[in-house]
Amino acid sequence: MNPAKNFYTNLPKPAFVLAPLEQVTDAAFRYIIAKYGKPHVLYTEFTSADGLCSLGLERLIPDLRYTESERPIVAQIFGKRPETMRHAAEICRKLGFDGVDINMGCPEKNVCKTGAGAGMINDPSLAKECIYAVKEGAGGLPVSVKTRIGFTEITLEEWVNHLLETKIALTTLHLRTRKEMSKVPAHWDKIHRAVELVKDSGTLLYGNGDVESLEQGQSLVDETGVDGVMFGRAIFGNPWLFNPRVAREDLSVTERLHVLLEHAYVFEHFFADTRKHFLIMRSHFHAYVNGMPSAKELRIKLTQCSSADEAHAVVRDYMDKPFVFDPPAIHSKPNLEELREIFAV
């Protein structure tokens, strides 16, 4: 890896970053997050390396859209075949990403069944082979791994040592095993040993799991010595999460609804020419209105919407006072044709 290209070394310590969340952190939501509370790093939704090397790549192209406002932006890929992982990393490099992250932590049954995602924990030799292949394809971009602390039981020390052999730029540990899913509290007490292992290795260590605020993240850094914290579910309905000057609970209903609608129009603008359906916005609507007066009724009406204009009408009807909202003029948009040209190379 070319040290000059490793942006992680120039990040503040601690770094606070946003986890890649499938069907959540797409280009539209990241655009909104970058505007209202930008983390130190943003990651794409995880994308199949095999899919990028197949006839199905057209369906996956939208997952790798991004805008310049998101930098540094890292592409996350998953798979278990070194040859497709290398090619997928090469595609990410050509697309202009700042880094490539390998998902070795997804607990989804079908993903693990193939040996990808958290399934990689059970085959360290293949995992390392895939990492080396990604590093080759990434051509000097920093390569990182997001993973868990074990598959059926905690094997943190053994697994982290395997990862460190590959000299990756960063490993992010979701502090649960695959078996535990998210059914138990994250084992933040276990990360101290990982901190000891990465010391002087050249590999950074971020922790992930159950972190709800910047204050909690800073406290965990102070307690454990990790280089950074990755936030996940706390971002739902809260694009202000990484903004230390704004607290969601201090915002008015009107302010929150303005951002809800802006998000809806950005989503529609970004993905009108793709197979990403507006239905994806429904889970976001649910999170945005949580805690508002008559939230249940509003949520039901919003989740029946199939366009940003319909959501706008619902919000106007909901407000008991004049509500003024002008759909945003969105000047940036990831170019689908440029992506297709790169994929065709």
Secondary structure as UniProt FT lines:
FT   HELIX           3..5
FT   HELIX           7..10
FT   STRAND          15..18
FT   TURN            22..24
FT   HELIX           27..36
FT   STRAND          42..43
FT   STRAND          47..48
FT   HELIX           49..52
FT   TURN            55..56
FT   HELIX           57..60
FT   HELIX           61..64
FT   HELIX           68..70
FT   STRAND          73..78
FT   HELIX           82..94
FT   TURN            95..96
FT   STRAND          99..104
FT   HELIX           109..113
FT   TURN            114..115
FT   HELIX           117..122
FT   HELIX           124..138
FT   TURN            139..140
FT   STRAND          143..148
FT   HELIX           156..164
FT   TURN            165..167
FT   STRAND          170..174
FT   TURN            178..182
FT   HELIX           188..190
FT   HELIX           191..198
FT   TURN            199..201
FT   STRAND          204..208
FT   HELIX           214..224
FT   STRAND          228..231
FT   HELIX           233..235
FT   TURN            236..237
FT   TURN            239..242
FT   TURN            244..245
FT   HELIX           248..250
FT   HELIX           253..271
FT   TURN            272..273
FT   HELIX           278..280
FT   HELIX           281..289
FT   TURN            290..291
FT   TURN            293..294
FT   HELIX           295..302
FT   TURN            303..304
FT   HELIX           308..318
FT   HELIX           336..344
//
